[in-house]
Amino acid sequence: MAELEFERPLLELERRIRQLRSSTANGPGFEAEISRLEDKARRLQQGIFAALNPWQKVQLSRHADRPFTLDYVSRLFEDFVELKGDRLFAEDAAIVAGFARFRGQSVLVVGHQKGRGTRENLARNFGMPNPEGYRKARRLMELAARFNRPIVTFIDTPGAYPGLGAEERGQSEAIGQSLLCMAALEVPIIAVVIGEGGSGGALALGLANRVYVMEFATYSVITPEGCASILWKDGSQAARAATELKITAPDLQRLSVVDGVIAEPPGGAHRDFDQAAVNVGAQIEAALSELAALSPGQLREDRYRRFRALGDFAENFAPTS
């Protein structure tokens, strides 16, 4: 398991508990000692995760052991059939998409996919899509709309890939076309930020009727490191930028950027994939039920009004005499 600095005291305690459980020296007080350490671990975990600062939550959103899109697909959806290719250039493994059944209803699932380990991360381009990934997503979303299938997206990317080839093939145009497509579709669209939601690469799958964020996920116009480099010419100020950007779940909900926060299992989603999937599935089911009452035109209008309502401003204009 990957270790974060603030998790180490807890992980060390859990290792001690495992050692005691596997020990053959079951002497007097052995079970009592395990019980005492487990109680201490629970209290320590509650204390650590109740006091996380924004930068620690950014680190948690990037945790290498968090569940990725395909982990949720395998736990929440049946008969998933992955479809590949943008019919223009190539297949992009950084975005997975396909039709599946969610609790009896046929839906399209689209999501960013990171890899585990160096080899898979290289194959998935570390979850950073090229233009063909977004064009694949748009192609399949248009197909879903043609057959009146709801769309569920999972957002988890540092951002769209900024390489030369991606720019040459029209990265910004591909993201823009994805946004235009989602704005116009007349089927329910639900987006869930499951990890790191970074920049336009995340928003390209996020123009939905309902947007939810996992408790320790983040959603931002730019990475804290990138923001710090621009504002203060110092990438080491990333922790400060994470605080100023207001990118954690509580801030996102307070600012109405998201429609709700999905609770994670104690200690984070990386500790219990199954429970994390249960929580996500319950929210998706509730959202689909709510949106089922809207007509195709109302779905599009609902999406339009949702995004037009984002943001606050105040006018302080006094005409001169």
N, C-alpha and C positions, 0 to 999 in steps of 0.2 A: 504494500500500500504506500502511495506517496504521502509524504509528511510535510505539513505546514508548521512553521515555527510555533504558532500559538496552540497547535494540537499536541505538541510533543509531550508535555506533562501527562496528558490523558492517555496517549498511546503507550507511554512507558508503564503507566499503571495497568493498562489492559494487558500488556505483555506479561507483567508480573502475575496477573490473575490466570492467564493461560498456562504459565509455567506451573503454578500451584495445582491447577486442574489436571495437568498431565503427569504430575509427580506420583510416584508409587509409594512415597512415604506418607501415607494417610495416618499420621499420628493424632494424638489428642489436640483438639482445637483447630484442626485443619479446615474443616468446613466452616467453622466460625470465622476464621481468618479470611476465607474467600468471600463470605457474606459481607464482612466488614469492608473489604477492599471494593467490592461491587457497589456498595452504598456510597463509598467515597468517590468512586468513578462517576456515578450518576450525578452527585452533587457538583463535582468538578466540571463535568460536561455542561450542566445547566448554567453554571457560572461563566464558563468560557464563552458559550454561544449566545448568552444573553447580553454580553458586553462587547461584542465584536464591533470594531470601528469600520468605516467605509472601505478602507484599503484592505483590511482583512477579509471583508465580504467579496471584494474583487478577486482576491487570491482564491477564495473558496469557490467562486463561480467558475474559475479556470482549473479547478482540481482535476488532475488526470484520471481520477477514479470515479468522477461523477457519471451518472447514467447519460448516455447519448441518445440520439433519436432512435436508432435501431433497438436500443434496450427498452425504450417505451413501446415501440411497435410490437416487439415480441411479447410483451406483457399485456397490452391493451387491445390489440387488433387481431382479427382472425383472417385467414386466407389472403395475406398480404402478397401482392404480385408487384415486384419492382419493375418499373419501366425506365428505359435508359435512352440517352441521346437527345440532342436538340434538333436533329434533322438538318443541321447547317454545318457543323464543324466536328463535334466530338462528344463523347460521354464525359461527364464531370462527376467524379466520385465524391466530391465535397458536398454535393446535394443528393439525397436519396428521395425518391418519389414513387408512388404506386397506389393502386386501388386496394382497398381492404374492407372488412366489415367491422363496425364498431357497435357492439351490443345489438346486433340484428340489422343495422343500417349500413348501407354501402356508402363509403366516403373516400376521398382522396387524401392521402397523407404526403406531406412534403416537409423536409427538414434538412438542416445542416448536419453533416456527419463528420466528427473528428475521429482520429484513430487512436488505438492503444499501442504504445511502443513505436519505435522509430520507423520501422518498415511500413506499418499501416498508416502512420501519420503522413509519411511521404506519399503514399498512394492516395490519401484523402486530402492532401495539400493542407494539412493542419486545420481542416474545416474552413478554408478560405476559397470560395468558389471563383471560378473564371466565368466569363460571359456565357459560355455554353451551359453552365449550371443554371443560371437564371433563365436562359431561354428554354431549357428543358422544363423548368418549373412552370413557366408561363404556358408552354405548349400543353402541359397536362392540366393546368388549372382551366384553360379554355375548354379542354375535352371534358373535364368534370362538369363545367357549367352546361355544356351541350346536353349532357345526360342528367342534369339536375341533381348532382351529387354534392353534398357539403364538403368543405375543405378544412383540414386541420393542418396547421403548420407548427413546426418545432424550430425555435430560433436558438442557435448556439454557434457563434462565429466571432473571431476577433475583428472581422471585416472582410470585404471583398478583396480578392488577391490583387495587389498593386503592381504586378510585374509588367514588363514591357509588352509581352505577347498579349496579355489581357487588355491592355490599353489599345493596342493595335487592332484588336478584334471588337472594340467597342464596349468596354466595361460599363461606363456610365450610361450609355444608351440602353444596355441590357437591363440595368437596374431600373432606369426610368420606365422602360416598357413593362417591366414586371409591376411597378406601382400603378401604371395606367391600366393595366389589365385587371388588377385586383380591385381598383376603384370602380370599375364598370360591371363586374360580375354580379349576377342576380341570384346567387346561392349563398347560404350561410358560410362565413369564414371565421375560424377561431384560431388564434395564434397563442402559443405558449412559449415564453422565454425560459428555457430550461438550464441555461448556463450563462455564457458570456454573449450578450447581445451588442455587437459593436458596429456602429456607423451605418452607412447606407447598405452595406452587405447584410445587415440584420433587418433593416426596415424593408428591404425588398421582399421579404416574406411576412411582413408585419402589418400590412394595410388591411386589417380585419375588422369584422363587426365587434368582436370581443378580443381583448388582448390581456393575457394573464402572465404573471411572472412568479417563478419559484421564489421561495423565501430568501434564499441566498444567491439568487441570480442577479445580474446587473444588465442595464439597458442604457446605452449611451450613444451620443453623436460621434464620440471619439474616445479612444483609449485614454486612461489617465496619463500614461507615459507620453502619448502624442500631445495631449493638452498641455502638459508641463513643459514640453519642448517648445511649444509655440508661445505660451504666455510668459514663461520665465527663462526660456533658453536653457533649461536644465531638466533633463528627464528624471533625475533623482528626486524631483519634487512630486512624483506620481501620487504619493499618499495624500499630499495637500490637494492635488487636483481631484482625486477621488471624492474628497469631502465637498469641494466646491461644486462639482458637476451634478450632485444630487442624483446619483445613478442606482442607488440601492432600492430594494422593494418598498420600504416604508415611504421614502421620498417620492418614488414613482406613483404610488397610490395617492399620496397627499396632493400631488400635482395633477392627478387625473390622466397621467400618461398611460396607466394601465387600469383595467377594470376590476382587478382583484389580485390578491397575493395567495398563492397556493402553499400551504404549510409543508415543510420538509420533515422527515423523520428526525428524532433527536440526534444531534451531531451532524446533520446534513444528509442530503440525498445519497451521497457516496457510501453511506453506512448501511443503507437498506433500500435497494432498488425496488423491491416488491412494494413496500409501503409508499415509496415516492410515486410509483405508478398508480397505486390505488387512489391517492390524493389527486393526481392529475386527471385520471379517468373520471372521477366524480365531478370535477369542474367542467370537463368537456361535455359530459352527459347533461349537466344542468344548463349549460350554454346552448347546446343543440335544442333542448326542449324549449327554452325561451325563444329562440330565433325561429322555431318551426311555425310560430303563430304569424310571422310576417310574410307578406306576399313578395314576389321577386322584386318589384319596384320599391317596396318598403325596405327590403334588405339593402339595396343600393343607397337609398336615401339615409338609412340608419348609419351606414358606414361614412357617408359624406358628412353628416351632422356630427358624428363622433370626432372626426379629425378637424373639422372646422372649429370645434369648441375648445380645442387644446390651447393652452397658454393664457396668461393674464397680462393685462396692460392697464395703465391709468393715463388719462389725459389731463394735462395741466396747461391749458392754453388760455391765455388772457390777451384778447385783442388790444393792440395799441390804439390810443386815441389820436 
